[in-house]
Amino acid sequence: MKAKCLECEGEITIPDDVVEGEIVSCPDCGADFEVVEVSSGKVELKAAEMVGEDWGE
Ligand SMILES: [Zn+2]
């Protein structure tokens, strides 16, 4: 399925088996988005927070 980039309105291809919380990247501008909701072939995105990556510090 497809989603629209919140930054550049480019088209982002989302895998059909995407799950909430997954991070997708826009191929056009490189922005990262988090999938917040998946429902009947549509996905809701929000800008991904790039802080707090849990790498154990
Ligand atoms: Zn974009």
N, CA, C, O and the ligand as a Tripos MOL2 file, in Angstrom:
@<TRIPOS>MOLECULE
protein
  229   227    58     0     0
PROTEIN
NO_CHARGES

@<TRIPOS>ATOM
      1 N           0.8380   -1.2010    0.0000 N.3       1 MET1
      2 CA          0.0000    0.0000    0.0000 C.3       1 MET1
      3 C           0.8710    1.2490    0.0000 C.2       1 MET1
      4 O           2.0940    1.1770    0.1270 O.2       1 MET1
      5 N           0.2350    2.3540   -0.1400 N.am      2 LYS2
      6 CA          0.9710    3.6040   -0.2790 C.3       2 LYS2
      7 C           0.5480    4.6060    0.7980 C.2       2 LYS2
      8 O          -0.5840    4.5900    1.2830 O.2       2 LYS2
      9 N           1.4810    5.4620    1.1490 N.am      3 ALA3
     10 CA          1.1630    6.5430    2.0610 C.3       3 ALA3
     11 C           1.8120    7.8080    1.5110 C.2       3 ALA3
     12 O           2.7350    7.7510    0.6990 O.2       3 ALA3
     13 N           1.3180    8.9340    1.9660 N.am      4 LYS4
     14 CA          1.8660   10.1850    1.4760 C.3       4 LYS4
     15 C           2.8160   10.7630    2.5100 C.2       4 LYS4
     16 O           2.5020   10.8420    3.6980 O.2       4 LYS4
     17 N           3.9850   11.1640    2.0300 N.am      5 CYS5
     18 CA          4.9840   11.7610    2.9090 C.3       5 CYS5
     19 C           4.4650   13.0680    3.4910 C.2       5 CYS5
     20 O           3.9030   13.9000    2.7790 O.2       5 CYS5
     21 N           4.6600   13.2350    4.7930 N.am      6 LEU6
     22 CA          4.1900   14.4530    5.4570 C.3       6 LEU6
     23 C           5.0980   15.6400    5.1640 C.2       6 LEU6
     24 O           4.7030   16.7920    5.3420 O.2       6 LEU6
     25 N           6.3100   15.3550    4.7160 N.am      7 GLU7
     26 CA          7.2680   16.4200    4.4540 C.3       7 GLU7
     27 C           7.1680   16.9490    3.0250 C.2       7 GLU7
     28 O           7.0440   18.1520    2.7990 O.2       7 GLU7
     29 N           7.2230   16.0320    2.0760 N.am      8 CYS8
     30 CA          7.3090   16.4710    0.6820 C.3       8 CYS8
     31 C           6.1240   15.9910   -0.1590 C.2       8 CYS8
     32 O           6.0530   16.2600   -1.3580 O.2       8 CYS8
     33 N           5.1910   15.2740    0.4860 N.am      9 GLU9
     34 CA          4.0130   14.7500   -0.1890 C.3       9 GLU9
     35 C           4.3600   13.7350   -1.2640 C.2       9 GLU9
     36 O           3.5470   13.4390   -2.1400 O.2       9 GLU9
     37 N           5.5700   13.2060   -1.1920 N.am     10 GLY10
     38 CA          5.9480   12.1190   -2.0850 C.3      10 GLY10
     39 C           5.2570   10.8360   -1.6640 C.2      10 GLY10
     40 O           4.6710   10.7510   -0.5840 O.2      10 GLY10
     41 N           5.3340    9.8470   -2.5300 N.am     11 GLU11
     42 CA          4.6650    8.5910   -2.2470 C.3      11 GLU11
     43 C           5.6140    7.6190   -1.5540 C.2      11 GLU11
     44 O           6.7220    7.3670   -2.0270 O.2      11 GLU11
     45 N           5.1660    7.0870   -0.4400 N.am     12 ILE12
     46 CA          5.9530    6.1070    0.2910 C.3      12 ILE12
     47 C           5.2680    4.7590    0.1490 C.2      12 ILE12
     48 O           4.0730    4.6320    0.4170 O.2      12 ILE12
     49 N           6.0240    3.7550   -0.2710 N.am     13 THR13
     50 CA          5.4640    2.4150   -0.3880 C.3      13 THR13
     51 C           5.5630    1.7060    0.9520 C.2      13 THR13
     52 O           6.6430    1.5890    1.5310 O.2      13 THR13
     53 N           4.4340    1.2400    1.4310 N.am     14 ILE14
     54 CA          4.3760    0.5590    2.7210 C.3      14 ILE14
     55 C           4.1440   -0.9310    2.4760 C.2      14 ILE14
     56 O           3.2430   -1.2990    1.7220 O.2      14 ILE14
     57 N           4.9450   -1.7880    3.1050 N.am     15 PRO15
     58 CA          4.6980   -3.2330    2.9570 C.3      15 PRO15
     59 C           3.3010   -3.5880    3.4580 C.2      15 PRO15
     60 O           2.8040   -2.9940    4.4150 O.2      15 PRO15
     61 N           2.6820   -4.5540    2.8090 N.am     16 ASP16
     62 CA          1.3220   -4.9280    3.1910 C.3      16 ASP16
     63 C           1.2380   -5.5000    4.6030 C.2      16 ASP16
     64 O           0.1870   -5.4670    5.2420 O.2      16 ASP16
     65 N           2.3700   -6.0270    5.0770 N.am     17 ASP17
     66 CA          2.3430   -6.6260    6.4060 C.3      17 ASP17
     67 C           2.9420   -5.6870    7.4590 C.2      17 ASP17
     68 O           3.4330   -6.1330    8.4960 O.2      17 ASP17
     69 N           2.8930   -4.4040    7.1790 N.am     18 VAL18
     70 CA          3.4340   -3.4220    8.1170 C.3      18 VAL18
     71 C           2.6620   -3.4780    9.4450 C.2      18 VAL18
     72 O           1.4630   -3.7540    9.4770 O.2      18 VAL18
     73 N           3.3730   -3.2120   10.5100 N.am     19 VAL19
     74 CA          2.7200   -3.1990   11.8150 C.3      19 VAL19
     75 C           2.8820   -1.8220   12.4500 C.2      19 VAL19
     76 O           3.7900   -1.0650   12.1040 O.2      19 VAL19
     77 N           1.9970   -1.5160   13.3730 N.am     20 GLU20
     78 CA          2.0750   -0.2320   14.0550 C.3      20 GLU20
     79 C           3.3870   -0.1250   14.8130 C.2      20 GLU20
     80 O           3.8330   -1.0810   15.4480 O.2      20 GLU20
     81 N           3.9950    1.0400   14.7400 N.am     21 GLY21
     82 CA          5.2700    1.2410   15.4090 C.3      21 GLY21
     83 C           6.4530    1.0920   14.4730 C.2      21 GLY21
     84 O           7.5800    1.4440   14.8220 O.2      21 GLY21
     85 N           6.1950    0.5680   13.2810 N.am     22 GLU22
     86 CA          7.2700    0.3910   12.3190 C.3      22 GLU22
     87 C           7.6920    1.7490   11.7460 C.2      22 GLU22
     88 O           6.8810    2.6670   11.6200 O.2      22 GLU22
     89 N           8.9700    1.8520   11.4070 N.am     23 ILE23
     90 CA          9.4910    3.0910   10.8320 C.3      23 ILE23
     91 C           9.6350    2.9250    9.3280 C.2      23 ILE23
     92 O          10.2150    1.9490    8.8530 O.2      23 ILE23
     93 N           9.1040    3.8810    8.5880 N.am     24 VAL24
     94 CA          9.2690    3.8740    7.1390 C.3      24 VAL24
     95 C           9.9660    5.1650    6.7230 C.2      24 VAL24
     96 O           9.8450    6.1950    7.3860 O.2      24 VAL24
     97 N          10.6940    5.0900    5.6170 N.am     25 SER25
     98 CA         11.4230    6.2550    5.1400 C.3      25 SER25
     99 C          10.8870    6.6990    3.7950 C.2      25 SER25
    100 O          10.5280    5.8780    2.9510 O.2      25 SER25
    101 N          10.8370    7.9950    3.6060 N.am     26 CYS26
    102 CA         10.4270    8.5420    2.3270 C.3      26 CYS26
    103 C          11.5890    8.4210    1.3370 C.2      26 CYS26
    104 O          12.6940    8.8770    1.6310 O.2      26 CYS26
    105 N          11.3570    7.8160    0.1770 N.am     27 PRO27
    106 CA         12.4310    7.6720   -0.8090 C.3      27 PRO27
    107 C          12.8200    9.0050   -1.4420 C.2      27 PRO27
    108 O          13.9130    9.1360   -1.9930 O.2      27 PRO27
    109 N          11.9560    9.9660   -1.3680 N.am     28 ASP28
    110 CA         12.2210   11.2590   -2.0050 C.3      28 ASP28
    111 C          13.0340   12.1940   -1.1250 C.2      28 ASP28
    112 O          14.0340   12.7510   -1.5780 O.2      28 ASP28
    113 N          12.6240   12.3760    0.1270 N.am     29 CYS29
    114 CA         13.3150   13.3450    0.9800 C.3      29 CYS29
    115 C          14.0670   12.6850    2.1300 C.2      29 CYS29
    116 O          14.8300   13.3450    2.8350 O.2      29 CYS29
    117 N          13.8530   11.3730    2.3220 N.am     30 GLY30
    118 CA         14.6120   10.6640    3.3420 C.3      30 GLY30
    119 C          14.0710   10.8050    4.7560 C.2      30 GLY30
    120 O          14.6760   10.3130    5.7080 O.2      30 GLY30
    121 N          12.9410   11.4710    4.8950 N.am     31 ALA31
    122 CA         12.3630   11.6320    6.2260 C.3      31 ALA31
    123 C          11.8640   10.2910    6.7520 C.2      31 ALA31
    124 O          11.3990    9.4440    5.9880 O.2      31 ALA31
    125 N          11.9650   10.1120    8.0540 N.am     32 ASP32
    126 CA         11.4890    8.8770    8.6660 C.3      32 ASP32
    127 C          10.1470    9.1180    9.3480 C.2      32 ASP32
    128 O           9.9290   10.1410    9.9970 O.2      32 ASP32
    129 N           9.2630    8.1520    9.1810 N.am     33 PHE33
    130 CA          7.9390    8.2550    9.7980 C.3      33 PHE33
    131 C           7.6080    6.9710   10.5260 C.2      33 PHE33
    132 O           8.0060    5.8770   10.1260 O.2      33 PHE33
    133 N           6.8690    7.1410   11.6050 N.am     34 GLU34
    134 CA          6.4060    5.9880   12.3600 C.3      34 GLU34
    135 C           4.9700    5.6820   11.9750 C.2      34 GLU34
    136 O           4.1320    6.5770   11.8580 O.2      34 GLU34
    137 N           4.7090    4.4140   11.7840 N.am     35 VAL35
    138 CA          3.3410    3.9840   11.5020 C.3      35 VAL35
    139 C           2.5730    3.9650   12.8160 C.2      35 VAL35
    140 O           2.9040    3.2100   13.7310 O.2      35 VAL35
    141 N           1.5480    4.7990   12.9000 N.am     36 VAL36
    142 CA          0.7940    4.8580   14.1460 C.3      36 VAL36
    143 C          -0.5140    4.0760   14.0700 C.2      36 VAL36
    144 O          -1.0650    3.6710   15.0940 O.2      36 VAL36
    145 N          -1.0040    3.8680   12.8520 N.am     37 GLU37
    146 CA         -2.2480    3.1230   12.7460 C.3      37 GLU37
    147 C          -2.3350    2.4580   11.3810 C.2      37 GLU37
    148 O          -1.9760    3.0490   10.3620 O.2      37 GLU37
    149 N          -2.8120    1.2310   11.3770 N.am     38 VAL38
    150 CA         -3.0440    0.5100   10.1340 C.3      38 VAL38
    151 C          -4.4910    0.0550   10.1380 C.2      38 VAL38
    152 O          -4.9260   -0.6580   11.0420 O.2      38 VAL38
    153 N          -5.2300    0.4700    9.1250 N.am     39 SER39
    154 CA         -6.6220    0.0350    9.0730 C.3      39 SER39
    155 C          -7.1050   -0.0580    7.6390 C.2      39 SER39
    156 O          -6.9920    0.8980    6.8710 O.2      39 SER39
    157 N          -7.6300   -1.1820    7.2920 N.am     40 SER40
    158 CA         -8.2230   -1.4510    5.9820 C.3      40 SER40
    159 C          -7.4820   -0.7960    4.8210 C.2      40 SER40
    160 O          -8.0470    0.0030    4.0740 O.2      40 SER40
    161 N          -6.2090   -1.1490    4.6860 N.am     41 GLY41
    162 CA         -5.4520   -0.6940    3.5400 C.3      41 GLY41
    163 C          -4.9540    0.7270    3.6140 C.2      41 GLY41
    164 O          -4.3860    1.2390    2.6490 O.2      41 GLY41
    165 N          -5.1570    1.3710    4.7440 N.am     42 LYS42
    166 CA         -4.6240    2.7230    4.9030 C.3      42 LYS42
    167 C          -3.7220    2.7850    6.1260 C.2      42 LYS42
    168 O          -3.9460    2.1020    7.1250 O.2      42 LYS42
    169 N          -2.7020    3.6170    6.0220 N.am     43 VAL43
    170 CA         -1.8190    3.7640    7.1670 C.3      43 VAL43
    171 C          -1.7670    5.2270    7.5850 C.2      43 VAL43
    172 O          -1.8730    6.1350    6.7600 O.2      43 VAL43
    173 N          -1.6030    5.4270    8.8650 N.am     44 GLU44
    174 CA         -1.4480    6.7650    9.4180 C.3      44 GLU44
    175 C          -0.0070    6.9140    9.8590 C.2      44 GLU44
    176 O           0.5210    6.0660   10.5780 O.2      44 GLU44
    177 N           0.6300    7.9960    9.4250 N.am     45 LEU45
    178 CA          2.0390    8.2030    9.7640 C.3      45 LEU45
    179 C           2.2070    9.4150   10.6520 C.2      45 LEU45
    180 O           1.3970   10.3410   10.6280 O.2      45 LEU45
    181 N           3.2710    9.3950   11.4340 N.am     46 LYS46
    182 CA          3.6860   10.6040   12.1400 C.3      46 LYS46
    183 C           5.1920   10.6870   12.0390 C.2      46 LYS46
    184 O           5.8690    9.6830   11.8180 O.2      46 LYS46
    185 N           5.7100   11.8870   12.2040 N.am     47 ALA47
    186 CA          7.1490   12.0680   12.1240 C.3      47 ALA47
    187 C           7.8220   11.2390   13.2160 C.2      47 ALA47
    188 O           7.4280   11.2900   14.3810 O.2      47 ALA47
    189 N           8.8350   10.4820   12.8260 N.am     48 ALA48
    190 CA          9.5170    9.6220   13.7830 C.3      48 ALA48
    191 C          10.4240   10.4540   14.6830 C.2      48 ALA48
    192 O          11.1090   11.3710   14.2310 O.2      48 ALA48
    193 N          10.4100   10.1100   15.9610 N.am     49 GLU49
    194 CA         11.3210   10.7580   16.8900 C.3      49 GLU49
    195 C          12.6800   10.0900   16.7450 C.2      49 GLU49
    196 O          12.8030    8.8750   16.9030 O.2      49 GLU49
    197 N          13.6910   10.8800   16.4460 N.am     50 MET50
    198 CA         15.0030   10.2790   16.2460 C.3      50 MET50
    199 C          15.8250   10.2350   17.5210 C.2      50 MET50
    200 O          16.9910    9.8410   17.5030 O.2      50 MET50
    201 N          15.2220   10.6340   18.6130 N.am     51 VAL51
    202 CA         15.9100   10.5220   19.8970 C.3      51 VAL51
    203 C          15.4120    9.2710   20.6110 C.2      51 VAL51
    204 O          14.3720    8.7150   20.2580 O.2      51 VAL51
    205 N          16.1450    8.8470   21.5910 N.am     52 GLY52
    206 CA         15.7150    7.7440   22.4160 C.3      52 GLY52
    207 C          15.8810    6.3800   21.7890 C.2      52 GLY52
    208 O          15.2640    5.4150   22.2400 O.2      52 GLY52
    209 N          16.6980    6.2790   20.7620 N.am     53 GLU53
    210 CA         16.9980    4.9590   20.2120 C.3      53 GLU53
    211 C          17.6290    4.1240   21.3250 C.2      53 GLU53
    212 O          18.6080    4.5330   21.9490 O.2      53 GLU53
    213 N          17.0690    2.9840   21.5520 N.am     54 ASP54
    214 CA         17.4630    2.2000   22.7090 C.3      54 ASP54
    215 C          18.6380    1.2760   22.4030 C.2      54 ASP54
    216 O          18.4670    0.0660   22.2470 O.2      54 ASP54
    217 N          19.7850    1.8400   22.3220 N.am     55 TRP55
    218 CA         20.9600    1.0330   22.0210 C.3      55 TRP55
    219 C          21.7540    0.6740   23.2770 C.2      55 TRP55
    220 O          22.8650    0.1510   23.1920 O.2      55 TRP55
    221 N          21.1860    0.9520   24.4140 N.am     56 GLY56
    222 CA         21.8360    0.5290   25.6600 C.3      56 GLY56
    223 C          22.8880    1.5010   26.1610 C.2      56 GLY56
    224 O          23.4180    1.3280   27.2590 O.2      56 GLY56
    225 N          23.1940    2.5070   25.3840 N.am     57 GLU57
    226 CA         24.1630    3.5350   25.7520 C.3      57 GLU57
    227 C          25.4790    2.9490   26.2370 C.2      57 GLU57
    228 O          26.3960    3.6940   26.5830 O.2      57 GLU57
    229 ZN          9.2880   12.9380    1.5750 Zn       58 ZN58
@<TRIPOS>BOND
     1     1     2 1
     2     2     3 1
     3     3     4 2
     4     3     5 am
     5     5     6 1
     6     6     7 1
     7     7     8 2
     8     7     9 am
     9     9    10 1
    10    10    11 1
    11    11    12 2
    12    11    13 am
    13    13    14 1
    14    14    15 1
    15    15    16 2
    16    15    17 am
    17    17    18 1
    18    18    19 1
    19    19    20 2
    20    19    21 am
    21    21    22 1
    22    22    23 1
    23    23    24 2
    24    23    25 am
    25    25    26 1
    26    26    27 1
    27    27    28 2
    28    27    29 am
    29    29    30 1
    30    30    31 1
    31    31    32 2
    32    31    33 am
    33    33    34 1
    34    34    35 1
    35    35    36 2
    36    35    37 am
    37    37    38 1
    38    38    39 1
    39    39    40 2
    40    39    41 am
    41    41    42 1
    42    42    43 1
    43    43    44 2
    44    43    45 am
    45    45    46 1
    46    46    47 1
    47    47    48 2
    48    47    49 am
    49    49    50 1
    50    50    51 1
    51    51    52 2
    52    51    53 am
    53    53    54 1
    54    54    55 1
    55    55    56 2
    56    55    57 am
    57    57    58 1
    58    58    59 1
    59    59    60 2
    60    59    61 am
    61    61    62 1
    62    62    63 1
    63    63    64 2
    64    63    65 am
    65    65    66 1
    66    66    67 1
    67    67    68 2
    68    67    69 am
    69    69    70 1
    70    70    71 1
    71    71    72 2
    72    71    73 am
    73    73    74 1
    74    74    75 1
    75    75    76 2
    76    75    77 am
    77    77    78 1
    78    78    79 1
    79    79    80 2
    80    79    81 am
    81    81    82 1
    82    82    83 1
    83    83    84 2
    84    83    85 am
    85    85    86 1
    86    86    87 1
    87    87    88 2
    88    87    89 am
    89    89    90 1
    90    90    91 1
    91    91    92 2
    92    91    93 am
    93    93    94 1
    94    94    95 1
    95    95    96 2
    96    95    97 am
    97    97    98 1
    98    98    99 1
    99    99   100 2
   100    99   101 am
   101   101   102 1
   102   102   103 1
   103   103   104 2
   104   103   105 am
   105   105   106 1
   106   106   107 1
   107   107   108 2
   108   107   109 am
   109   109   110 1
   110   110   111 1
   111   111   112 2
   112   111   113 am
   113   113   114 1
   114   114   115 1
   115   115   116 2
   116   115   117 am
   117   117   118 1
   118   118   119 1
   119   119   120 2
   120   119   121 am
   121   121   122 1
   122   122   123 1
   123   123   124 2
   124   123   125 am
   125   125   126 1
   126   126   127 1
   127   127   128 2
   128   127   129 am
   129   129   130 1
   130   130   131 1
   131   131   132 2
   132   131   133 am
   133   133   134 1
   134   134   135 1
   135   135   136 2
   136   135   137 am
   137   137   138 1
   138   138   139 1
   139   139   140 2
   140   139   141 am
   141   141   142 1
   142   142   143 1
   143   143   144 2
   144   143   145 am
   145   145   146 1
   146   146   147 1
   147   147   148 2
   148   147   149 am
   149   149   150 1
   150   150   151 1
   151   151   152 2
   152   151   153 am
   153   153   154 1
   154   154   155 1
   155   155   156 2
   156   155   157 am
   157   157   158 1
   158   158   159 1
   159   159   160 2
   160   159   161 am
   161   161   162 1
   162   162   163 1
   163   163   164 2
   164   163   165 am
   165   165   166 1
   166   166   167 1
   167   167   168 2
   168   167   169 am
   169   169   170 1
   170   170   171 1
   171   171   172 2
   172   171   173 am
   173   173   174 1
   174   174   175 1
   175   175   176 2
   176   175   177 am
   177   177   178 1
   178   178   179 1
   179   179   180 2
   180   179   181 am
   181   181   182 1
   182   182   183 1
   183   183   184 2
   184   183   185 am
   185   185   186 1
   186   186   187 1
   187   187   188 2
   188   187   189 am
   189   189   190 1
   190   190   191 1
   191   191   192 2
   192   191   193 am
   193   193   194 1
   194   194   195 1
   195   195   196 2
   196   195   197 am
   197   197   198 1
   198   198   199 1
   199   199   200 2
   200   199   201 am
   201   201   202 1
   202   202   203 1
   203   203   204 2
   204   203   205 am
   205   205   206 1
   206   206   207 1
   207   207   208 2
   208   207   209 am
   209   209   210 1
   210   210   211 1
   211   211   212 2
   212   211   213 am
   213   213   214 1
   214   214   215 1
   215   215   216 2
   216   215   217 am
   217   217   218 1
   218   218   219 1
   219   219   220 2
   220   219   221 am
   221   221   222 1
   222   222   223 1
   223   223   224 2
   224   223   225 am
   225   225   226 1
   226   226   227 1
   227   227   228 2
@<TRIPOS>SUBSTRUCTURE
     1 MET1         2 RESIDUE 1 A MET
     2 LYS2         6 RESIDUE 1 A LYS
     3 ALA3        10 RESIDUE 1 A ALA
     4 LYS4        14 RESIDUE 1 A LYS
     5 CYS5        18 RESIDUE 1 A CYS
     6 LEU6        22 RESIDUE 1 A LEU
     7 GLU7        26 RESIDUE 1 A GLU
     8 CYS8        30 RESIDUE 1 A CYS
     9 GLU9        34 RESIDUE 1 A GLU
    10 GLY10       38 RESIDUE 1 A GLY
    11 GLU11       42 RESIDUE 1 A GLU
    12 ILE12       46 RESIDUE 1 A ILE
    13 THR13       50 RESIDUE 1 A THR
    14 ILE14       54 RESIDUE 1 A ILE
    15 PRO15       58 RESIDUE 1 A PRO
    16 ASP16       62 RESIDUE 1 A ASP
    17 ASP17       66 RESIDUE 1 A ASP
    18 VAL18       70 RESIDUE 1 A VAL
    19 VAL19       74 RESIDUE 1 A VAL
    20 GLU20       78 RESIDUE 1 A GLU
    21 GLY21       82 RESIDUE 1 A GLY
    22 GLU22       86 RESIDUE 1 A GLU
    23 ILE23       90 RESIDUE 1 A ILE
    24 VAL24       94 RESIDUE 1 A VAL
    25 SER25       98 RESIDUE 1 A SER
    26 CYS26      102 RESIDUE 1 A CYS
    27 PRO27      106 RESIDUE 1 A PRO
    28 ASP28      110 RESIDUE 1 A ASP
    29 CYS29      114 RESIDUE 1 A CYS
    30 GLY30      118 RESIDUE 1 A GLY
    31 ALA31      122 RESIDUE 1 A ALA
    32 ASP32      126 RESIDUE 1 A ASP
    33 PHE33      130 RESIDUE 1 A PHE
    34 GLU34      134 RESIDUE 1 A GLU
    35 VAL35      138 RESIDUE 1 A VAL
    36 VAL36      142 RESIDUE 1 A VAL
    37 GLU37      146 RESIDUE 1 A GLU
    38 VAL38      150 RESIDUE 1 A VAL
    39 SER39      154 RESIDUE 1 A SER
    40 SER40      158 RESIDUE 1 A SER
    41 GLY41      162 RESIDUE 1 A GLY
    42 LYS42      166 RESIDUE 1 A LYS
    43 VAL43      170 RESIDUE 1 A VAL
    44 GLU44      174 RESIDUE 1 A GLU
    45 LEU45      178 RESIDUE 1 A LEU
    46 LYS46      182 RESIDUE 1 A LYS
    47 ALA47      186 RESIDUE 1 A ALA
    48 ALA48      190 RESIDUE 1 A ALA
    49 GLU49      194 RESIDUE 1 A GLU
    50 MET50      198 RESIDUE 1 A MET
    51 VAL51      202 RESIDUE 1 A VAL
    52 GLY52      206 RESIDUE 1 A GLY
    53 GLU53      210 RESIDUE 1 A GLU
    54 ASP54      214 RESIDUE 1 A ASP
    55 TRP55      218 RESIDUE 1 A TRP
    56 GLY56      222 RESIDUE 1 A GLY
    57 GLU57      226 RESIDUE 1 A GLU
    58 ZN58       229 GROUP 0 **** ****
